[in-house]
Amino acid sequence: MTPATHPLESTWRDLERRLDAACAHSRAQVINDLNQLLRRFRQYGSETDWVRLVLEGTAPFAGRVALFSLEGGHLRLRGQRNFALPESLSFPCAQGMAFEAARVSADAVITLRTATEVTELLSDTNSDSRAHLFPISNAARVAAILFAAVEPTTDAQALELVAGLASCALERQANASQHSQIASAPVPAARAARLPAWADLDESQRQLHLRA
């Protein structure tokens, strides 16, 4: 006898199929969005454009972010989303231990949002609150740091990828003058075929030359 099928089994399988299809669609959408972001980074023309692209690129992956440039050991706020930071915010990188760690290591950092780690303005009274810090490099120098509050919808891997795209865009812009150095060298024009000098001699002299 064929065992009886539970009445909910077919419903469960249908839900599984729908979930798989939704996940596949979501992955395809994320990949498409990142490809579009890369194309736009390749074409940015000013610092304002670059900052806007970083903030827009992080939007699907974090609710609250702040972008700081790093100049001479000082961090300066360049843009933010869903924070209420003063636009003129600037502080020594060493004032926040997590920022300094990201600068020195040039690697992503996750930290508690305490005043010691991220400064008073970026701290949170909730003792469990955390934040991701992603350095954005231009060649060997850390040029900026992306700060993202950790929330249930925060996707750290996607944010790190966006920071990587932002780094590539900076390096590409900074090295624009060097692109010609790695371009394919022009193919030299074919040299005109030249006859040996003795080809202009008359027959008797040519034969004498050959015997010599």
Backbone as ProteinMPNN parsed JSONL, in Angstrom:
{"seq_chain_A": "MTPATHPLESTWRDLERRLDAACAHSRAQVINDLNQLLRRFRQYGSETDWVRLVLEGTAPFAGRVALFSLEGGHLRLRGQRNFALPESLSFPCAQGMAFEAARVSADAVITLRTATEVTELLSDTNSDSRAHLFPISNAARVAAILFAAVEPTTDAQALELVAGLASCALERQANASQHSQIASAPVPAARAARLPAWADLDESQRQLHLRA", "coords_chain_A": {"N_chain_A": [[0.838, -1.2, 0.0], [0.46, 2.237, -0.75], [1.846, 4.753, 1.234], [-0.131, 7.094, 3.02], [-0.414, 10.489, 2.028], [0.522, 13.323, 3.804], [-1.771, 15.917, 4.504], [-0.691, 18.501, 4.535], [1.683, 18.319, 3.196], [1.923, 18.755, 0.39], [1.368, 21.467, 0.302], [3.52, 22.461, 1.756], [5.67, 21.77, 0.069], [5.052, 23.364, -2.104], [5.412, 25.882, -0.992], [8.153, 25.764, -0.533], [9.128, 25.705, -3.174], [8.294, 28.221, -4.049], [9.757, 29.849, -2.321], [12.393, 29.228, -3.056], [12.365, 30.203, -5.677], [11.931, 32.912, -5.166], [14.263, 33.562, -3.766], [16.188, 33.115, -5.75], [15.453, 35.07, -7.583], [15.933, 37.332, -6.012], [18.725, 37.188, -5.62], [19.573, 37.519, -8.253], [18.676, 40.122, -8.697], [20.23, 41.58, -6.887], [22.805, 41.133, -7.912], [22.521, 42.365, -10.395], [22.086, 45.035, -9.55], [24.555, 45.618, -8.357], [26.246, 45.414, -10.547], [25.317, 47.573, -12.062], [26.035, 49.613, -10.316], [28.83, 49.424, -10.42], [29.296, 50.2, -13.102], [28.477, 52.854, -12.956], [30.289, 53.895, -11.108], [32.587, 53.783, -12.645], [32.254, 55.952, -14.235], [32.181, 58.253, -12.743], [32.539, 61.745, -11.985], [33.288, 63.656, -10.116], [34.145, 64.447, -6.679], [31.786, 64.723, -5.228], [29.991, 63.2, -6.751], [31.134, 60.68, -6.374], [30.873, 60.26, -3.585], [28.071, 60.269, -3.404], [27.473, 57.959, -4.89], [28.631, 55.96, -3.302], [26.997, 56.104, -0.984], [24.473, 55.558, -2.11], [24.971, 53.021, -3.114], [25.261, 51.506, -0.808], [22.758, 51.501, 0.278], [20.814, 49.303, -0.095], [21.817, 47.497, 1.705], [22.335, 48.362, 4.273], [20.885, 50.239, 6.911], [21.723, 52.585, 8.22], [24.366, 54.654, 7.577], [27.601, 56.228, 7.459], [29.981, 58.232, 5.84], [33.396, 58.857, 5.848], [36.142, 60.908, 4.995], [39.693, 60.491, 5.019], [42.267, 62.38, 6.015], [45.472, 63.429, 6.55], [45.546, 62.168, 9.075], [43.14, 62.897, 10.194], [39.619, 62.511, 10.357], [36.899, 63.332, 8.279], [33.526, 64.113, 7.916], [31.793, 63.131, 5.051], [29.422, 62.307, 3.959], [26.147, 61.025, 4.784], [23.59, 58.737, 5.867], [20.5, 58.463, 7.324], [21.524, 59.124, 9.799], [22.089, 61.678, 12.291], [24.223, 63.491, 12.188], [26.433, 66.279, 12.659], [27.122, 68.304, 9.836], [29.626, 69.397, 9.649], [31.301, 67.704, 10.976], [34.345, 66.556, 12.282], [37.251, 64.823, 13.292], [40.187, 63.633, 15.083], [41.613, 60.654, 13.838], [42.654, 58.83, 15.671], [41.083, 59.277, 17.86], [38.953, 57.602, 17.924], [39.107, 54.31, 18.618], [38.41, 52.124, 17.015], [38.25, 53.234, 14.458], [40.919, 53.953, 14.12], [42.065, 51.417, 14.149], [41.004, 50.347, 11.781], [42.203, 52.053, 9.959], [44.981, 51.534, 10.306], [45.201, 48.756, 9.834], [44.001, 48.527, 7.384], [41.792, 46.996, 6.892], [38.534, 45.467, 7.258], [36.562, 46.21, 10.165], [34.772, 45.196, 13.034], [32.921, 46.489, 15.707], [32.053, 47.414, 19.115], [29.704, 49.994, 19.766], [30.853, 52.117, 21.422], [31.901, 55.15, 23.116], [34.657, 55.261, 23.294], [35.501, 53.597, 21.245], [34.23, 54.513, 18.864], [33.85, 57.242, 18.988], [32.027, 59.864, 20.723], [29.766, 60.959, 19.367], [29.026, 58.981, 17.534], [28.458, 56.877, 19.1], [26.384, 54.509, 20.977], [23.783, 54.191, 23.332], [22.862, 51.689, 23.935], [24.313, 48.858, 25.129], [24.909, 46.654, 23.613], [25.046, 47.415, 21.011], [26.524, 47.484, 17.797], [28.976, 48.183, 15.213], [30.053, 48.284, 11.788], [33.145, 48.936, 10.219], [34.543, 49.959, 7.261], [37.433, 50.227, 5.479], [38.327, 52.352, 2.748], [40.4, 52.302, 0.116], [42.999, 54.033, -1.682], [45.182, 52.999, -3.773], [47.974, 52.318, -1.816], [47.134, 53.774, 0.318], [44.79, 54.47, 2.899], [41.953, 56.092, 2.151], [39.398, 56.745, 2.906], [36.741, 55.96, 5.246], [34.087, 53.806, 5.736], [31.283, 53.813, 7.729], [28.975, 51.742, 9.306], [25.995, 51.072, 10.959], [25.181, 48.183, 12.842], [22.441, 46.264, 12.155], [19.407, 44.247, 12.016], [18.989, 43.897, 9.233], [21.405, 44.449, 8.076], [23.977, 43.802, 5.8], [27.002, 42.674, 5.892], [28.956, 41.578, 4.15], [28.129, 42.395, 1.606], [28.343, 45.159, 1.941], [31.099, 45.402, 2.271], [31.89, 44.68, -0.268], [30.848, 46.824, -1.776], [32.431, 48.873, -0.719], [34.854, 47.979, -1.726], [34.431, 48.325, -4.493], [34.239, 51.09, -4.522], [36.85, 51.721, -3.802], [38.264, 50.731, -6.032], [37.297, 52.486, -7.968], [38.385, 54.928, -7.101], [41.15, 54.418, -7.378], [41.311, 53.969, -10.1], [40.603, 56.479, -11.129], [42.649, 58.047, -10.059], [44.839, 57.017, -11.357], [44.501, 57.632, -13.981], [46.122, 59.053, -15.729], [48.098, 57.268, -16.233], [47.152, 55.298, -17.791], [47.763, 55.177, -20.5], [50.245, 54.12, -20.469], [50.02, 51.439, -20.167], [48.66, 50.624, -22.305], [48.237, 48.858, -25.381], [51.136, 48.678, -27.337], [51.681, 50.569, -30.323], [51.599, 48.929, -33.461], [54.505, 48.732, -35.319], [55.001, 50.223, -38.539], [55.338, 48.199, -41.427], [58.567, 47.538, -42.564], [59.979, 48.799, -45.598], [60.875, 46.564, -48.16], [64.246, 45.944, -48.724], [66.832, 45.758, -51.167], [70.032, 44.13, -51.306], [73.115, 46.033, -51.299], [74.77, 45.393, -53.467], [73.071, 44.774, -55.5], [72.68, 46.666, -57.417], [74.813, 46.528, -59.092], [76.432, 45.803, -62.263], [76.172, 42.8, -64.326], [78.705, 41.449, -64.644], [80.256, 42.561, -62.602], [78.69, 41.816, -60.448], [78.895, 39.045, -60.438], [81.613, 38.824, -59.904], [81.623, 39.861, -57.344], [80.091, 37.966, -55.982], [81.757, 35.703, -56.229], [83.854, 36.55, -54.684]], "CA_chain_A": [[0.0, 0.0, 0.0], [1.166, 3.509, -0.767], [1.54, 5.486, 2.454], [-0.967, 8.281, 2.822], [0.294, 11.762, 2.001], [0.008, 14.273, 4.793], [-2.471, 16.99, 3.779], [0.111, 19.719, 4.441], [2.941, 18.089, 2.492], [1.928, 19.434, -0.911], [1.437, 22.905, 0.58], [4.894, 22.73, 2.163], [6.509, 21.71, -1.128], [4.761, 24.552, -2.911], [6.07, 27.006, -0.327], [9.583, 25.622, -0.789], [9.383, 26.119, -4.557], [8.134, 29.677, -4.13], [10.871, 30.458, -1.611], [13.577, 29.078, -3.91], [12.226, 31.125, -6.805], [12.107, 34.269, -4.653], [15.685, 33.741, -3.448], [16.912, 33.223, -7.019], [15.16, 36.399, -8.129], [16.603, 38.317, -5.175], [20.148, 37.147, -5.935], [19.752, 38.112, -9.584], [18.482, 41.558, -8.575], [21.403, 42.132, -6.203], [23.916, 41.109, -8.871], [22.249, 43.422, -11.385], [22.292, 46.34, -8.919], [25.992, 45.824, -8.167], [26.809, 45.677, -11.88], [24.971, 48.949, -12.404], [26.852, 50.488, -9.477], [30.187, 49.407, -10.972], [29.299, 51.023, -14.308], [28.371, 54.264, -12.568], [31.564, 54.262, -10.495], [33.57, 53.986, -13.713], [31.993, 57.198, -14.945], [31.996, 59.387, -11.837], [33.367, 62.855, -12.423], [33.678, 64.558, -9.036], [34.053, 63.863, -5.344], [30.371, 64.684, -4.863], [29.422, 62.028, -7.429], [31.674, 59.473, -5.744], [30.216, 60.126, -2.277], [26.673, 59.893, -3.634], [27.423, 56.563, -5.326], [28.899, 55.104, -2.14], [25.804, 56.078, -0.138], [23.401, 54.858, -2.822], [25.333, 51.613, -3.225], [25.084, 50.815, 0.472], [21.359, 51.597, 0.718], [20.094, 48.027, 0.064], [22.502, 46.577, 2.618], [22.455, 48.937, 5.606], [19.952, 51.334, 7.114], [22.392, 53.807, 8.659], [25.784, 54.679, 7.229], [28.275, 57.519, 7.385], [31.222, 58.119, 5.071], [34.401, 59.818, 6.285], [37.426, 60.934, 4.306], [40.825, 60.457, 5.938], [43.28, 63.308, 5.51], [46.424, 63.856, 7.563], [45.216, 61.621, 10.386], [41.832, 63.385, 10.629], [38.434, 62.05, 9.63], [35.919, 64.393, 8.021], [32.271, 63.584, 7.389], [31.518, 63.483, 3.646], [28.031, 62.009, 3.641], [25.508, 60.149, 5.767], [22.2, 58.346, 5.605], [19.731, 58.086, 8.511], [22.144, 59.613, 11.021], [21.866, 63.118, 12.472], [25.537, 64.009, 12.525], [26.68, 67.629, 12.106], [27.796, 68.24, 8.546], [31.014, 69.829, 9.803], [31.971, 66.775, 11.89], [35.724, 66.191, 11.981], [37.946, 64.45, 14.524], [41.389, 62.829, 14.846], [41.309, 59.232, 13.69], [43.033, 58.135, 16.901], [40.081, 59.516, 18.896], [38.113, 56.406, 17.928], [40.042, 53.189, 18.481], [38.01, 51.278, 15.89], [38.663, 53.934, 13.239], [42.369, 53.84, 14.016], [42.356, 50.025, 13.784], [40.687, 50.195, 10.36], [43.22, 52.797, 9.202], [46.28, 50.864, 10.386], [45.14, 47.412, 9.239], [43.386, 48.606, 6.045], [40.886, 45.861, 6.811], [37.241, 45.723, 7.893], [36.534, 46.08, 11.617], [33.469, 45.246, 13.697], [33.21, 47.004, 17.036], [30.978, 47.952, 19.93], [29.531, 51.427, 19.536], [31.161, 52.892, 22.617], [32.568, 56.413, 22.815], [36.086, 54.998, 23.127], [35.743, 52.928, 19.964], [33.718, 55.208, 17.668], [33.618, 58.627, 19.417], [30.763, 60.101, 21.422], [28.655, 61.214, 18.453], [28.637, 57.752, 16.846], [28.212, 55.828, 20.088], [24.993, 54.167, 21.226], [23.601, 53.861, 24.745], [22.648, 50.243, 24.032], [25.641, 48.266, 25.289], [25.118, 45.593, 22.621], [25.09, 47.985, 19.66], [27.797, 47.306, 17.106], [29.109, 48.865, 13.928], [31.096, 47.837, 10.855], [33.955, 49.984, 9.603], [35.185, 49.436, 6.053], [38.361, 51.187, 4.868], [38.305, 52.515, 1.296], [41.789, 52.645, -0.181], [43.471, 54.517, -2.974], [46.507, 52.366, -3.787], [48.38, 51.84, -0.497], [46.66, 54.7, 1.348], [43.373, 54.469, 3.251], [41.469, 57.431, 1.817], [38.091, 56.982, 3.523], [36.228, 54.859, 6.061], [32.629, 53.692, 5.716], [30.751, 53.404, 9.029], [27.611, 51.225, 9.156], [25.421, 50.508, 12.172], [24.731, 46.796, 12.693], [21.009, 46.075, 12.357], [19.023, 42.936, 11.478], [19.051, 43.836, 7.768], [22.744, 44.818, 7.61], [24.71, 42.753, 5.09], [28.393, 43.119, 5.962], [29.716, 41.162, 2.965], [27.752, 43.277, 0.499], [28.921, 46.475, 2.217], [32.532, 45.328, 1.981], [32.023, 44.679, -1.724], [30.623, 48.198, -2.222], [33.65, 49.602, -0.366], [35.875, 47.567, -2.689], [34.148, 49.004, -5.764], [34.596, 52.491, -4.33], [38.316, 51.773, -3.848], [38.682, 50.566, -7.434], [36.981, 53.72, -8.688], [39.383, 55.932, -6.719], [42.44, 54.077, -7.972], [41.201, 54.149, -11.551], [40.612, 57.916, -11.397], [43.965, 58.58, -9.718], [45.834, 56.507, -12.299], [44.038, 57.86, -15.35], [47.229, 59.518, -16.57], [49.013, 56.171, -16.506], [46.509, 54.272, -18.612], [48.434, 55.066, -21.79], [51.482, 53.369, -20.313], [49.756, 50.007, -20.228], [47.942, 50.341, -23.543], [49.008, 48.097, -26.352], [52.048, 49.498, -28.139], [51.29, 50.546, -31.743], [52.388, 48.02, -34.299], [55.298, 49.543, -36.254], [54.717, 49.995, -39.953], [56.267, 47.233, -42.022], [59.677, 48.179, -43.276], [60.02, 48.523, -47.034], [61.899, 45.563, -48.499], [65.431, 46.569, -49.312], [67.771, 44.851, -51.832], [71.413, 44.364, -50.9], [73.779, 47.116, -52.042], [75.377, 44.94, -54.717], [72.04, 44.481, -56.501], [72.752, 47.677, -58.472], [75.988, 46.304, -59.939], [76.128, 45.09, -63.516], [76.292, 41.348, -64.21], [80.084, 41.003, -64.462], [80.686, 42.971, -61.279], [77.932, 41.025, -59.475], [79.494, 37.72, -60.374], [82.89, 38.988, -59.197], [81.299, 40.072, -55.942], [79.626, 36.693, -55.428], [82.924, 34.805, -56.098], [84.661, 37.034, -53.564]], "C_chain_A": [[0.881, 1.262, 0.0], [0.812, 4.293, 0.479], [0.772, 6.758, 2.152], [-0.117, 9.547, 2.887], [-0.337, 12.707, 3.002], [-0.634, 15.438, 4.053], [-1.646, 18.269, 3.629], [1.37, 19.551, 3.606], [2.987, 18.822, 1.159], [2.013, 20.947, -0.731], [2.86, 23.303, 0.937], [5.84, 22.741, 0.959], [6.291, 22.924, -2.016], [5.431, 25.788, -2.309], [7.578, 26.959, -0.558], [9.945, 26.095, -2.188], [9.297, 27.64, -4.685], [9.306, 30.397, -3.449], [12.152, 30.38, -2.441], [13.541, 30.059, -5.074], [12.452, 32.566, -6.348], [13.573, 34.549, -4.347], [16.511, 33.909, -4.724], [16.691, 34.594, -7.643], [15.893, 37.484, -7.35], [18.096, 38.362, -5.472], [20.422, 37.807, -7.281], [19.619, 39.628, -9.522], [19.687, 42.223, -7.922], [22.589, 42.204, -7.155], [23.743, 42.212, -9.913], [22.518, 44.808, -10.799], [23.775, 46.634, -8.742], [26.691, 46.081, -9.505], [26.529, 47.111, -12.313], [25.817, 49.942, -11.597], [28.282, 50.559, -10.003], [30.276, 50.29, -12.214], [29.272, 52.513, -13.958], [29.653, 54.742, -11.893], [32.616, 54.553, -11.57], [33.426, 55.353, -14.372], [31.9, 58.411, -14.022], [32.982, 60.506, -12.193], [33.842, 63.78, -11.329], [33.576, 63.827, -7.708], [32.601, 63.738, -4.905], [29.687, 63.473, -5.486], [29.853, 60.747, -6.722], [31.004, 59.217, -4.395], [28.776, 59.664, -2.448], [26.558, 58.427, -4.043], [27.701, 55.606, -4.182], [27.643, 54.981, -1.276], [24.657, 55.336, -0.81], [23.696, 53.36, -2.911], [25.129, 50.838, -1.948], [23.623, 50.727, 0.908], [20.645, 50.254, 0.854], [20.651, 47.144, 1.182], [22.691, 47.112, 4.027], [21.51, 50.121, 5.74], [20.622, 52.644, 7.441], [23.879, 53.72, 8.373], [26.304, 56.115, 7.26], [29.611, 57.301, 6.695], [32.171, 59.237, 5.48], [35.616, 59.749, 5.366], [38.52, 60.992, 5.364], [41.949, 61.296, 5.345], [44.187, 63.737, 6.659], [46.09, 63.376, 8.958], [43.894, 62.082, 10.95], [40.729, 62.816, 9.735], [37.474, 63.212, 9.471], [34.691, 63.787, 7.371], [32.044, 64.079, 5.978], [30.067, 63.239, 3.272], [27.464, 61.058, 4.67], [24.1, 59.812, 5.314], [21.586, 57.826, 6.901], [20.507, 58.266, 9.816], [21.797, 61.099, 11.131], [23.174, 63.765, 12.916], [25.698, 65.414, 11.964], [27.508, 67.527, 10.836], [29.274, 68.611, 8.636], [31.84, 68.87, 10.668], [33.367, 66.399, 11.387], [36.402, 65.852, 13.298], [39.195, 63.641, 14.181], [41.034, 61.346, 14.786], [41.593, 58.465, 14.98], [42.027, 58.338, 18.026], [39.101, 58.353, 18.995], [38.975, 55.19, 17.648], [39.706, 52.293, 17.296], [38.394, 51.921, 14.564], [40.168, 53.801, 13.031], [42.77, 52.418, 13.612], [42.093, 49.781, 12.305], [41.728, 50.898, 9.503], [44.537, 52.037, 9.152], [46.274, 49.526, 9.658], [44.683, 47.433, 7.794], [42.448, 47.432, 5.815], [39.603, 46.195, 7.572], [37.308, 45.429, 9.391], [35.081, 46.051, 12.07], [33.719, 45.574, 15.157], [31.938, 47.351, 17.794], [30.903, 49.453, 19.706], [29.665, 52.203, 20.85], [31.887, 54.164, 22.205], [34.052, 56.204, 22.579], [36.39, 54.437, 21.744], [35.362, 53.783, 18.766], [33.421, 56.69, 17.904], [32.201, 58.776, 19.992], [29.594, 60.221, 20.456], [28.15, 59.95, 17.758], [28.331, 56.606, 17.808], [26.713, 55.608, 20.276], [24.867, 53.748, 22.683], [23.331, 52.386, 24.969], [24.012, 49.558, 24.053], [25.945, 47.187, 24.266], [25.237, 46.128, 21.196], [26.488, 47.851, 19.068], [27.796, 48.083, 15.792], [30.212, 48.202, 13.115], [31.835, 49.068, 10.35], [34.72, 49.371, 8.446], [36.124, 50.498, 5.477], [38.222, 51.181, 3.354], [39.665, 53.061, 0.903], [41.958, 53.243, -1.559], [44.929, 54.099, -3.055], [46.828, 51.917, -2.37], [47.824, 52.688, 0.636], [45.173, 54.521, 1.612], [42.866, 55.898, 3.094], [40.15, 57.772, 2.504], [37.704, 55.763, 4.347], [34.704, 54.936, 6.043], [32.166, 53.103, 7.048], [29.31, 52.948, 8.836], [27.144, 50.611, 10.465], [24.936, 49.085, 11.899], [23.261, 46.712, 13.092], [20.619, 44.732, 11.75], [19.164, 42.806, 9.964], [20.437, 44.169, 7.213], [23.445, 43.621, 6.991], [26.173, 43.188, 4.985], [29.177, 42.76, 4.708], [29.398, 42.059, 1.772], [28.333, 44.679, 0.703], [30.421, 46.49, 1.924], [32.783, 45.329, 0.479], [31.823, 46.087, -2.286], [31.85, 49.051, -1.914], [34.784, 49.255, -1.325], [35.68, 48.221, -4.042], [34.527, 50.486, -5.674], [36.111, 52.678, -4.376], [38.818, 51.682, -5.281], [38.425, 51.829, -8.238], [37.991, 54.815, -8.368], [40.713, 55.671, -7.405], [42.418, 54.296, -9.477], [41.278, 55.626, -11.904], [42.002, 58.5, -11.152], [45.018, 58.176, -10.734], [45.457, 56.752, -13.745], [45.174, 58.267, -16.264], [48.183, 58.398, -16.95], [48.425, 55.129, -17.447], [47.234, 54.082, -19.942], [49.702, 54.23, -21.695], [51.261, 51.865, -20.41], [48.93, 49.633, -21.46], [48.841, 49.572, -24.493], [49.879, 49.031, -27.177], [51.631, 49.435, -29.595], [52.211, 49.635, -32.537], [53.178, 48.838, -35.295], [54.964, 49.206, -37.693], [55.77, 49.05, -40.534], [57.355, 47.959, -42.794], [59.638, 47.804, -44.764], [61.149, 47.534, -47.318], [63.058, 46.24, -49.21], [66.324, 45.501, -49.932], [69.171, 45.121, -51.322], [72.073, 45.382, -51.817], [74.331, 46.657, -53.378], [74.345, 44.652, -55.791], [72.076, 45.485, -57.641], [73.945, 47.501, -59.39], [75.583, 45.621, -61.239], [76.497, 43.627, -63.343], [77.711, 40.908, -63.917], [80.587, 41.356, -63.07], [79.968, 42.171, -60.185], [78.542, 39.648, -59.323], [80.837, 37.77, -59.645], [82.662, 39.129, -57.701], [80.887, 38.755, -55.286], [80.817, 35.74, -55.217], [83.789, 35.235, -54.942], [84.031, 36.586, -52.244]], "O_chain_A": [[1.91, 1.32, 0.673], [-0.367, 4.492, 0.775], [1.011, 7.415, 1.138], [0.793, 9.651, 3.709], [-1.556, 12.875, 3.048], [-0.08, 15.902, 3.056], [-1.872, 19.041, 2.698], [2.061, 20.532, 3.33], [3.997, 19.447, 0.835], [2.659, 21.632, -1.524], [3.357, 24.337, 0.491], [6.702, 23.612, 0.845], [7.234, 23.448, -2.609], [5.953, 26.635, -3.034], [8.209, 27.997, -0.757], [10.94, 26.795, -2.377], [10.126, 28.265, -5.348], [9.785, 31.421, -3.937], [12.905, 31.351, -2.52], [14.554, 30.669, -5.416], [13.087, 33.351, -7.052], [14.074, 35.637, -4.63], [17.419, 34.738, -4.778], [17.622, 35.207, -8.165], [16.411, 38.436, -7.934], [18.677, 39.443, -5.568], [21.384, 38.561, -7.43], [20.35, 40.346, -10.203], [20.117, 43.296, -8.345], [23.295, 43.212, -7.204], [24.699, 42.902, -10.268], [23.106, 45.66, -11.464], [24.213, 47.766, -8.95], [27.624, 46.88, -9.576], [27.402, 47.781, -12.865], [26.256, 50.968, -12.115], [28.881, 51.634, -10.03], [31.233, 51.05, -12.362], [29.956, 53.323, -14.584], [30.059, 55.887, -12.092], [33.433, 55.461, -11.418], [34.365, 55.852, -14.994], [31.568, 59.501, -14.487], [34.101, 60.251, -12.638], [34.713, 64.615, -11.571], [33.003, 62.741, -7.617], [32.227, 62.749, -4.274], [28.895, 62.797, -4.829], [29.045, 59.845, -6.5], [30.612, 58.088, -4.097], [28.311, 58.778, -1.731], [25.649, 57.728, -3.596], [27.075, 54.549, -4.095], [27.268, 53.878, -0.88], [23.946, 54.571, -0.159], [22.792, 52.533, -2.798], [24.852, 49.639, -1.987], [23.291, 49.959, 1.81], [19.925, 50.062, 1.833], [20.024, 46.155, 1.563], [23.164, 46.382, 4.898], [21.348, 50.908, 4.808], [20.169, 53.703, 7.006], [24.566, 52.824, 8.863], [25.55, 57.076, 7.11], [30.291, 56.304, 6.939], [31.807, 60.413, 5.464], [36.066, 58.662, 5.003], [38.299, 61.483, 6.471], [42.509, 60.958, 4.302], [43.724, 64.338, 7.628], [46.322, 64.094, 9.93], [43.541, 61.709, 12.068], [40.897, 62.667, 8.524], [37.257, 63.984, 10.405], [34.795, 63.041, 6.398], [32.09, 65.281, 5.717], [29.538, 63.888, 2.369], [28.212, 60.36, 5.356], [23.504, 60.507, 4.492], [22.086, 56.874, 7.499], [20.186, 57.634, 10.822], [21.279, 61.698, 10.188], [23.212, 64.498, 13.904], [25.156, 65.717, 10.901], [28.47, 66.762, 10.766], [30.078, 68.191, 7.803], [32.963, 69.199, 11.05], [33.548, 65.988, 10.241], [36.161, 66.511, 14.309], [39.263, 63.03, 13.115], [40.246, 60.854, 15.593], [40.849, 57.551, 15.337], [42.1, 57.652, 19.045], [38.486, 58.147, 20.041], [39.517, 55.055, 16.551], [40.603, 51.761, 16.643], [38.82, 51.225, 13.642], [40.635, 53.567, 11.916], [43.702, 52.232, 12.83], [42.865, 49.088, 11.643], [42.097, 50.399, 8.439], [45.144, 51.906, 8.089], [47.225, 49.196, 8.95], [44.933, 46.487, 7.048], [42.319, 46.933, 4.697], [39.586, 47.088, 8.419], [38.015, 44.522, 9.829], [34.251, 46.797, 11.55], [34.619, 45.011, 15.78], [30.881, 47.555, 17.197], [31.923, 50.106, 19.482], [28.726, 52.848, 21.315], [32.42, 54.259, 21.1], [34.65, 56.894, 21.753], [37.414, 54.765, 21.144], [36.072, 53.792, 17.76], [32.784, 57.321, 17.06], [31.322, 57.942, 19.777], [28.535, 59.643, 20.699], [26.968, 59.859, 17.427], [27.989, 55.502, 17.384], [25.887, 56.393, 19.811], [25.726, 53.043, 23.212], [23.544, 51.878, 26.07], [24.779, 49.669, 23.096], [27.107, 46.835, 24.065], [25.505, 45.361, 20.271], [27.494, 48.072, 19.743], [26.762, 48.567, 15.33], [31.164, 47.642, 13.657], [31.23, 50.107, 10.086], [35.451, 48.395, 8.615], [35.667, 51.552, 5.034], [38.021, 50.129, 2.748], [40.04, 54.16, 1.312], [41.171, 52.995, -2.472], [45.805, 54.749, -2.485], [46.03, 51.199, -1.766], [48.023, 52.354, 1.804], [44.38, 54.431, 0.675], [43.293, 56.801, 3.813], [39.818, 58.946, 2.669], [38.26, 54.678, 4.177], [34.114, 55.986, 6.299], [32.607, 52.024, 7.444], [28.502, 53.681, 8.265], [27.81, 49.736, 11.02], [24.35, 48.814, 10.85], [22.887, 47.043, 14.217], [21.421, 44.132, 11.036], [19.43, 41.713, 9.464], [20.624, 44.171, 5.997], [23.5, 42.548, 7.592], [26.538, 43.969, 4.107], [29.987, 43.562, 4.245], [30.294, 42.437, 1.017], [28.768, 45.314, -0.258], [30.948, 47.468, 1.395], [33.763, 45.904, 0.006], [32.558, 46.499, -3.184], [32.268, 49.86, -2.742], [35.579, 50.119, -1.695], [36.651, 48.631, -4.677], [35.063, 51.06, -6.622], [36.603, 53.667, -4.919], [39.684, 52.451, -5.697], [39.232, 52.206, -9.088], [38.411, 55.551, -9.261], [41.332, 56.586, -7.947], [43.401, 54.757, -10.057], [41.943, 55.996, -12.871], [42.481, 59.333, -11.921], [45.985, 58.906, -10.951], [46.032, 56.143, -14.647], [45.204, 57.884, -17.434], [48.984, 58.546, -17.873], [49.111, 54.19, -17.853], [47.316, 52.967, -20.456], [50.182, 53.696, -22.695], [52.188, 51.109, -20.696], [48.55, 48.476, -21.636], [50.067, 49.642, -24.403], [49.407, 50.06, -27.661], [51.26, 48.364, -30.077], [53.42, 49.581, -32.315], [52.577, 49.586, -36.065], [54.68, 48.055, -38.028], [56.943, 49.107, -40.167], [57.087, 48.873, -43.574], [59.318, 46.675, -45.136], [62.246, 47.661, -46.775], [62.876, 47.0, -50.161], [66.561, 44.459, -49.321], [69.471, 46.252, -50.938], [71.655, 45.574, -52.959], [74.365, 47.436, -54.33], [74.722, 44.311, -56.912], [71.563, 45.203, -58.724], [74.087, 48.237, -60.366], [74.55, 44.957, -61.319], [77.073, 43.25, -62.323], [77.922, 40.078, -63.033], [81.263, 40.553, -62.428], [80.543, 41.881, -59.136], [78.688, 39.143, -58.21], [81.162, 36.874, -58.867], [83.415, 38.586, -56.893], [81.293, 38.466, -54.161], [80.904, 35.059, -54.194], [84.399, 34.397, -54.278], [84.558, 36.891, -51.174]]}, "name": "protein", "num_of_chains": 1, "seq": "MTPATHPLESTWRDLERRLDAACAHSRAQVINDLNQLLRRFRQYGSETDWVRLVLEGTAPFAGRVALFSLEGGHLRLRGQRNFALPESLSFPCAQGMAFEAARVSADAVITLRTATEVTELLSDTNSDSRAHLFPISNAARVAAILFAAVEPTTDAQALELVAGLASCALERQANASQHSQIASAPVPAARAARLPAWADLDESQRQLHLRA"}
